[in-house]
Amino acid sequence: MKGFNKKCLLFVVLIATLLTTIACNQKENTSVNLIDNDENNKRVVNFFGPMEKSDPNADNTARTAHELTVIMAEEKLGISVEYRTYTAEDYQEKTYDDVILDRARNNMDDIYLLNPDGIQALGTEGKLADLSGLACVQNLREVVKTANTVDGKLVAIPQEIVVYGLFLNKEMFDQYDLAIPNTPEEFLECCRVFKENGIETPVGANRWWLECFVIAQAYADLYNGDNTKAEIAALNAGEAKLSDYMRPGFEFLKQMIDLDYIDAERAYIYEAIEGERPDFLAQKTPIVMAYWGAANTDTAYGNPDFDLQVVGFPSHRGQMPVVSLSGYGVGINAEHLDDTLAIMDVILSDEALKIYTEHNKVISPSKNVEVACIDALKPLNDRINEGVYVLGSDANMSVEQWGNICLIVRDLLSGASVDECMAKFDQLQEETLK
């Protein structure tokens, strides 16, 4: 009897152990399934750009303006934005534009931060979704829609309008009783006076932004007259020569090179701001060129020891801002297309753009959001508000402008003649027509 009881007890213990083990396994399996479900149900949008998220524990003041708007969208929509970032180290000899074109053509991400030439190339190839149906579009300035519309589709929208202008040391102009120049002739006269008074290089230049002088003169009438669409159509059809538009600006630059108003050898190798900044801040050079945001940052020109004034480039119509629009594009075959468009609508809403604009002190793409700019930028801002500007990038033009003009200006810097540069424009136009 005692043996029987012992066997029964052992049997009961074994059964209890077995049941406990089964229960534990079921609990573990249930837990694993829950995790899988959470992962499967997680809504994600993949963003490719030159930046990534900062430390999640960082104070908001340390975050970028872009990231603040993304955080807003994530909280509103319950969608996570995953950053995939370009670094030169990872991609070695490939530029950001090379990499992003490859990724977009192969549907590797959902949202891309695109430069103007990337917008035009991918838009023309049909690789970007039409964003014209987003609610935020009705608030956009016309310049944004004009610059980034390809074949009737709005293929990219920026969070800011990038405006380039001349950064002037007003005190040096006052020292020699010089008025701020409006026309190319007035600009050259200022340079002459500076040169004759011992200023070795009146204009500090780099290998990227001298093209703004060309663009301001080439398109002053096209973008500020009543015939913009017809003129662009004529260029796209080959009925008007691109070189005829470009020649006055190249002749102007050639004159500056010949008179040593710019140092062509240094400009050919100088990176933007890094090269010419020391002489400008040391008041050895009275004129440089840069984008709007450079006047707001201490790392560029935002805290000089003199009276800074930012104006448009010289043209026969007066001071002319040059607008170049980057923007966020969405892959036409994006894996998470609906969620991606929802994210875009939030980060480009007036609410988000107000945060972005106030944080970066830039010009908003929304006509409803105004920037309280610093005094130095008011001349440039006034022209934009008047609707006076030229586009440095326009997706409606068959020949890409921003990148091509920059490269041909570099040919001029390295010794090419104006005629040789014009021949390159003719070749570009012919190749595009083919």
C-alpha positions as CSV (number, residue, x, y, z in Angstrom):
1,M,0.0,0.0,0.0
2,K,2.8,2.3,0.9
3,G,4.6,1.5,-2.4
4,F,1.4,2.2,-4.3
5,N,1.0,5.5,-2.6
6,K,4.6,6.4,-3.4
7,K,4.1,5.5,-7.1
8,C,0.9,7.5,-7.2
9,L,2.6,10.5,-5.6
10,L,5.5,10.2,-8.1
11,F,3.0,9.9,-11.0
12,V,1.1,13.0,-9.8
13,V,4.4,15.0,-9.5
14,L,5.4,14.0,-13.0
15,I,2.0,15.0,-14.4
16,A,2.2,18.3,-12.6
17,T,5.7,18.9,-13.9
18,L,4.6,18.1,-17.4
19,L,1.6,20.4,-17.3
20,T,3.8,23.2,-15.9
21,T,6.3,22.7,-18.7
22,I,3.6,22.8,-21.3
23,A,2.1,25.8,-19.8
24,C,5.4,27.6,-19.7
25,N,6.1,26.7,-23.3
26,Q,2.7,28.0,-24.4
27,K,3.4,31.2,-22.5
28,E,6.8,31.6,-24.2
29,N,5.3,30.8,-27.6
30,T,2.5,33.3,-27.0
31,S,5.1,35.9,-26.0
32,V,7.1,35.3,-29.1
33,N,4.0,35.6,-31.3
34,L,3.1,38.9,-29.7
35,I,6.5,40.3,-30.5
36,D,6.2,39.1,-34.1
37,N,2.8,40.7,-34.3
38,D,4.1,44.0,-32.9
39,E,6.9,44.0,-35.5
40,N,4.5,43.1,-38.3
41,N,2.1,45.8,-37.3
42,K,4.7,48.5,-36.9
43,R,4.3,51.3,-39.5
44,V,7.6,52.5,-40.9
45,V,8.7,55.0,-43.6
46,N,12.3,54.9,-44.8
47,F,14.0,58.3,-45.4
48,F,17.2,58.7,-47.3
49,G,19.2,61.9,-46.9
50,P,22.4,63.4,-45.7
51,M,21.3,63.7,-42.1
52,E,20.1,61.3,-39.4
53,K,18.3,61.5,-36.1
54,S,20.1,63.0,-33.2
55,D,20.3,61.4,-29.7
56,P,16.7,60.5,-28.8
57,N,17.4,61.8,-25.2
58,A,18.7,65.1,-26.5
59,D,16.9,68.3,-25.6
60,N,14.7,69.6,-28.4
61,T,16.8,72.7,-28.8
62,A,19.6,70.4,-30.0
63,R,17.5,68.8,-32.7
64,T,17.4,69.9,-36.3
65,A,14.5,71.8,-37.6
66,H,13.8,68.9,-40.0
67,E,13.7,66.4,-37.2
68,L,11.3,68.4,-35.1
69,T,8.8,68.2,-37.9
70,V,9.4,64.5,-38.3
71,I,8.8,64.0,-34.6
72,M,5.5,65.9,-35.0
73,A,4.4,63.6,-37.9
74,E,5.4,60.4,-36.0
75,E,3.4,61.4,-32.9
76,K,0.3,62.4,-35.0
77,L,0.3,59.4,-37.2
78,G,1.9,56.6,-35.2
79,I,4.4,56.0,-38.0
80,S,8.1,55.7,-37.4
81,V,10.6,57.4,-39.8
82,E,13.7,55.3,-40.2
83,Y,16.8,57.3,-41.4
84,R,19.2,55.9,-44.0
85,T,22.1,58.2,-44.2
86,Y,24.6,59.1,-46.9
87,T,28.2,59.5,-45.7
88,A,31.2,60.0,-48.0
89,E,33.1,57.4,-46.1
90,D,30.5,54.7,-46.8
91,Y,30.2,55.6,-50.5
92,Q,33.8,56.6,-51.1
93,E,34.1,58.1,-54.6
94,K,30.3,58.4,-55.2
95,T,28.7,61.8,-54.6
96,Y,25.4,62.2,-52.8
97,D,23.6,62.8,-56.1
98,D,25.1,59.6,-57.6
99,V,24.0,57.5,-54.6
100,I,20.5,58.9,-54.4
101,L,19.8,58.5,-58.1
102,D,20.8,54.9,-57.8
103,R,18.7,54.3,-54.8
104,A,15.6,56.0,-56.2
105,R,15.9,54.2,-59.5
106,N,15.9,50.9,-57.6
107,N,13.1,51.7,-55.2
108,M,15.3,51.3,-52.1
109,D,13.6,54.0,-49.9
110,D,10.4,55.9,-49.5
111,I,11.4,59.5,-49.2
112,Y,14.5,61.2,-50.7
113,L,16.0,64.6,-50.1
114,L,16.8,65.7,-53.6
115,N,19.0,68.4,-55.2
116,P,17.5,70.3,-58.2
117,D,19.3,68.1,-60.8
118,G,18.1,64.9,-59.0
119,I,14.5,66.2,-59.0
120,Q,14.6,66.9,-62.7
121,A,16.3,63.6,-63.6
122,L,14.0,61.4,-61.5
123,G,10.9,63.4,-62.4
124,T,11.6,63.0,-66.1
125,E,12.2,59.3,-65.7
126,G,8.8,58.9,-63.9
127,K,10.5,57.7,-60.7
128,L,8.8,60.1,-58.4
129,A,5.2,60.2,-57.2
130,D,2.9,63.1,-58.0
131,L,2.5,65.2,-54.8
132,S,-0.1,67.6,-56.1
133,G,-2.9,65.9,-54.3
134,L,-1.5,66.6,-50.8
135,A,-3.4,69.0,-48.7
136,C,-0.3,71.1,-48.0
137,V,0.1,71.9,-51.7
138,Q,-2.7,74.5,-51.7
139,N,-0.6,76.7,-49.3
140,L,2.6,76.6,-51.4
141,R,4.1,79.6,-53.1
142,E,3.9,79.5,-56.9
143,V,7.7,79.5,-57.2
144,V,7.8,76.1,-55.5
145,K,5.2,74.6,-57.8
146,T,6.8,76.2,-60.9
147,A,10.3,74.9,-60.1
148,N,9.4,71.3,-59.2
149,T,6.7,70.4,-61.7
150,V,7.7,67.9,-64.3
151,D,5.3,66.8,-67.1
152,G,2.4,68.4,-65.1
153,K,3.3,66.5,-61.9
154,L,4.6,68.2,-58.7
155,V,7.4,65.7,-57.9
156,A,9.2,67.4,-54.9
157,I,8.4,69.9,-52.2
158,P,11.1,71.6,-50.0
159,Q,10.9,72.7,-46.3
160,E,12.6,76.0,-47.2
161,I,13.3,78.2,-50.2
162,V,17.0,78.5,-50.7
163,V,18.0,81.9,-51.9
164,Y,21.5,83.0,-52.9
165,G,22.7,86.5,-52.7
166,L,25.8,88.7,-52.4
167,F,27.2,89.1,-48.9
168,L,28.7,92.6,-48.6
169,N,30.8,94.3,-46.0
170,K,28.8,97.5,-45.9
171,E,31.5,99.4,-43.9
172,M,34.1,98.8,-46.7
173,F,31.6,100.2,-49.3
174,D,31.0,103.2,-47.1
175,Q,34.8,103.7,-46.6
176,Y,35.2,104.4,-50.3
177,D,31.8,106.2,-50.8
178,L,30.4,103.3,-52.9
179,A,26.7,102.7,-53.3
180,I,25.5,99.1,-53.2
181,P,25.6,98.0,-56.9
182,N,22.4,97.2,-58.8
183,T,23.7,96.5,-62.3
184,P,26.7,94.6,-63.7
185,E,28.3,97.9,-64.7
186,E,27.9,99.3,-61.2
187,F,29.3,96.1,-59.7
188,L,32.4,96.3,-61.9
189,E,33.0,99.9,-60.9
190,C,32.9,99.0,-57.2
191,C,35.5,96.3,-57.9
192,R,37.7,98.8,-59.8
193,V,37.6,101.2,-56.8
194,F,38.4,98.5,-54.3
195,K,41.3,97.2,-56.5
196,E,42.8,100.7,-56.9
197,N,42.7,101.2,-53.2
198,G,44.9,98.1,-52.5
199,I,42.3,95.4,-52.0
200,E,43.9,92.5,-53.8
201,T,40.7,90.4,-54.4
202,P,37.5,92.4,-54.3
203,V,35.3,89.2,-54.8
204,G,35.9,86.1,-52.8
205,A,34.7,83.1,-54.8
206,N,34.5,79.3,-54.7
207,R,34.0,76.6,-57.3
208,W,30.2,76.3,-56.9
209,W,28.5,79.7,-56.7
210,L,29.9,82.0,-59.4
211,E,27.2,80.6,-61.6
212,C,24.7,82.8,-59.7
213,F,26.2,85.9,-61.5
214,V,25.4,84.1,-64.8
215,I,21.9,83.0,-63.9
216,A,20.9,86.4,-62.5
217,Q,21.8,88.1,-65.8
218,A,20.7,85.3,-68.1
219,Y,17.1,84.9,-66.8
220,A,16.3,88.4,-65.3
221,D,13.8,89.0,-68.1
222,L,12.6,85.4,-68.5
223,Y,11.4,85.1,-64.9
224,N,10.3,88.7,-64.4
225,G,8.5,89.3,-67.7
226,D,5.2,88.2,-69.1
227,N,6.5,85.5,-71.4
228,T,8.1,82.9,-69.1
229,K,6.3,79.8,-70.4
230,A,6.7,80.7,-74.0
231,E,10.5,81.4,-73.6
232,I,11.0,78.1,-71.8
233,A,9.1,76.3,-74.5
234,A,11.3,77.9,-77.2
235,L,14.4,76.8,-75.4
236,N,13.1,73.2,-75.0
237,A,12.2,73.1,-78.7
238,G,15.5,74.5,-79.8
239,E,13.9,77.6,-81.3
240,A,16.0,79.8,-79.0
241,K,19.6,79.2,-78.2
242,L,20.6,78.6,-74.5
243,S,24.0,80.1,-75.3
244,D,22.4,83.4,-76.2
245,Y,21.0,83.6,-72.7
246,M,24.3,82.6,-71.1
247,R,26.7,84.8,-73.0
248,P,26.3,88.1,-71.1
249,G,26.9,86.4,-67.7
250,F,30.0,84.6,-69.0
251,E,31.4,87.7,-70.6
252,F,30.9,89.4,-67.2
253,L,32.8,86.7,-65.4
254,K,35.6,86.7,-67.9
255,Q,36.0,90.4,-67.4
256,M,36.3,89.9,-63.6
257,I,38.9,87.2,-64.2
258,D,40.9,89.3,-66.6
259,L,40.9,92.3,-64.2
260,D,41.8,90.1,-61.2
261,Y,38.7,91.0,-59.4
262,I,38.4,87.3,-58.6
263,D,41.2,84.8,-58.2
264,A,40.3,82.2,-60.7
265,E,42.9,79.6,-59.6
266,R,41.8,79.7,-56.0
267,A,38.1,79.8,-56.9
268,Y,38.5,76.7,-59.0
269,I,39.5,74.6,-56.0
270,Y,37.8,76.5,-53.1
271,E,35.0,74.7,-51.3
272,A,31.9,76.9,-50.6
273,I,32.5,79.2,-47.7
274,E,35.5,77.4,-46.4
275,G,37.8,79.0,-48.9
276,E,36.8,82.6,-49.0
277,R,35.4,83.0,-45.5
278,P,38.6,83.8,-43.6
279,D,39.4,86.8,-45.9
280,F,35.8,88.1,-45.8
281,L,35.6,88.0,-42.0
282,A,39.1,89.5,-41.7
283,Q,37.8,92.4,-43.9
284,K,40.4,91.7,-46.7
285,T,37.6,90.9,-49.2
286,P,34.5,93.1,-49.3
287,I,32.2,90.7,-51.4
288,V,31.4,87.0,-51.2
289,M,28.3,85.0,-52.3
290,A,26.3,82.5,-50.3
291,Y,22.8,81.2,-49.5
292,W,20.3,82.8,-47.1
293,G,21.0,80.5,-44.2
294,A,24.7,81.4,-44.1
295,A,23.8,84.7,-42.6
296,N,22.2,83.0,-39.6
297,T,25.0,80.7,-38.6
298,D,28.1,81.4,-36.6
299,T,29.9,78.7,-38.6
300,A,29.4,80.7,-41.8
301,Y,28.8,84.5,-41.9
302,G,26.3,85.0,-39.1
303,N,28.4,86.8,-36.6
304,P,30.8,89.2,-38.4
305,D,32.6,92.2,-36.7
306,F,31.2,94.6,-39.3
307,D,27.9,95.7,-40.9
308,L,26.8,92.8,-43.1
309,Q,24.3,93.3,-45.9
310,V,22.9,90.6,-48.2
311,V,21.6,91.7,-51.6
312,G,20.7,90.2,-55.0
313,F,23.1,89.7,-57.8
314,P,23.5,92.5,-60.4
315,S,21.3,92.5,-63.4
316,H,19.9,95.1,-65.8
317,R,16.7,94.8,-63.7
318,G,18.6,95.6,-60.5
319,Q,19.5,93.3,-57.6
320,M,18.3,89.8,-58.4
321,P,18.0,86.9,-55.9
322,V,18.8,83.5,-57.3
323,V,16.5,80.7,-56.0
324,S,17.5,77.1,-56.1
325,L,15.0,74.6,-54.8
326,S,15.9,71.2,-53.3
327,G,13.0,69.1,-52.1
328,Y,11.6,65.9,-50.7
329,G,10.5,63.4,-53.3
330,V,8.6,60.1,-52.9
331,G,9.4,57.1,-54.9
332,I,6.6,56.2,-57.4
333,N,6.9,52.6,-56.2
334,A,7.6,53.3,-52.6
335,E,7.0,50.2,-50.4
336,H,5.0,52.3,-47.9
337,L,3.5,54.8,-50.3
338,D,0.3,55.7,-48.3
339,D,2.1,56.2,-45.0
340,T,4.8,58.1,-46.8
341,L,2.4,60.6,-48.3
342,A,0.7,61.0,-44.9
343,I,4.1,61.8,-43.4
344,M,4.8,64.3,-46.2
345,D,1.5,66.1,-45.6
346,V,2.3,66.6,-41.9
347,I,6.0,67.8,-42.2
348,L,4.9,70.2,-45.0
349,S,1.8,71.5,-43.2
350,D,1.8,75.2,-42.2
351,E,2.0,74.0,-38.5
352,A,5.2,72.1,-39.2
353,L,6.7,74.7,-41.6
354,K,6.2,77.4,-38.9
355,I,8.4,75.4,-36.5
356,Y,11.0,74.7,-39.2
357,T,11.0,78.4,-40.4
358,E,11.3,79.8,-36.9
359,H,14.0,77.3,-35.9
360,N,16.2,78.0,-39.0
361,K,15.1,81.5,-39.8
362,V,14.6,80.8,-43.5
363,I,12.0,81.6,-46.2
364,S,9.1,79.1,-46.0
365,P,7.7,77.4,-49.1
366,S,4.2,78.2,-47.7
367,K,2.7,81.6,-48.5
368,N,1.1,81.6,-45.1
369,V,4.4,81.4,-43.1
370,E,6.6,84.4,-42.8
371,V,10.1,84.6,-41.5
372,A,11.3,87.3,-39.1
373,C,14.7,87.8,-40.8
374,I,17.7,89.5,-39.4
375,D,18.5,93.1,-40.6
376,A,21.3,91.9,-42.9
377,L,18.9,89.8,-44.9
378,K,16.1,92.4,-45.4
379,P,17.2,93.6,-48.8
380,L,17.2,90.1,-50.2
381,N,13.9,89.2,-48.4
382,D,12.2,92.4,-49.8
383,R,13.0,91.3,-53.3
384,I,11.5,87.8,-52.8
385,N,8.4,89.3,-51.3
386,E,8.1,91.6,-54.3
387,G,8.2,88.5,-56.5
388,V,11.5,89.5,-58.1
389,Y,13.9,86.6,-58.5
390,V,15.3,84.1,-61.0
391,L,15.2,80.3,-60.7
392,G,18.6,78.6,-60.7
393,S,16.8,75.3,-61.1
394,D,13.7,74.7,-63.0
395,A,12.3,71.3,-63.8
396,N,10.4,72.7,-66.7
397,M,13.6,73.3,-68.6
398,S,14.8,70.3,-70.6
399,V,18.5,71.2,-70.0
400,E,19.3,71.0,-66.3
401,Q,20.6,74.4,-65.2
402,W,22.2,74.4,-61.8
403,G,24.7,71.6,-62.2
404,N,25.5,72.3,-65.9
405,I,26.1,76.0,-65.6
406,C,28.4,75.4,-62.6
407,L,30.5,72.9,-64.5
408,I,30.9,75.2,-67.5
409,V,31.8,78.1,-65.2
410,R,34.6,75.9,-63.9
411,D,35.8,75.5,-67.5
412,L,36.0,79.3,-67.7
413,L,37.9,79.5,-64.5
414,S,40.4,76.9,-65.8
415,G,41.1,79.0,-69.0
416,A,38.4,78.2,-71.5
417,S,37.2,81.1,-73.7
418,V,33.6,82.4,-73.6
419,D,33.1,81.0,-77.1
420,E,34.3,77.6,-76.0
421,C,31.9,77.7,-73.1
422,M,29.0,78.8,-75.4
423,A,29.8,75.8,-77.6
424,K,29.3,73.5,-74.7
425,F,25.8,75.0,-74.0
426,D,24.9,74.5,-77.7
427,Q,26.1,70.9,-77.5
428,L,24.1,70.3,-74.3
429,Q,21.0,71.7,-75.9
430,E,21.4,69.6,-79.1
431,E,21.9,66.4,-77.0
432,T,18.8,67.1,-75.0
433,L,16.8,67.6,-78.2
434,K,17.9,64.3,-79.5
